[in-house]
Amino acid sequence: MTLQRLVLDYRTGELVLRVLYLRQDGPNPGTKARAREVTALTRTGLERALEALEGGAECVGTSGFTTREDVLLATISPDANPLAKGA
């Protein structure tokens, strides 16, 4: 299983995480096993993102004036474990 994208969407009173990943086979949608699997993958992705931010981040894109959207690039150490399981 390989994490492709992790999007955090803060809404009123909730946090929505959109997780895009690749997997050859695995549990069916809606099963507890699949929920555990994607939760673990998301947790690992968030931990790696925090580690990368601790090393510093560069603002690589901006848009908007009153409602702003900036894109940060934080490079993960080449020594870090890859975010792939079962590959």
Summary of the structure (lengths in Angstrom):
residues: 87
radius of gyration: 15.3
end to end distance: 6.8
largest distance: 44.4
contacts: 172
relative contact order: 0.20
helix: 26%
strand: 36%
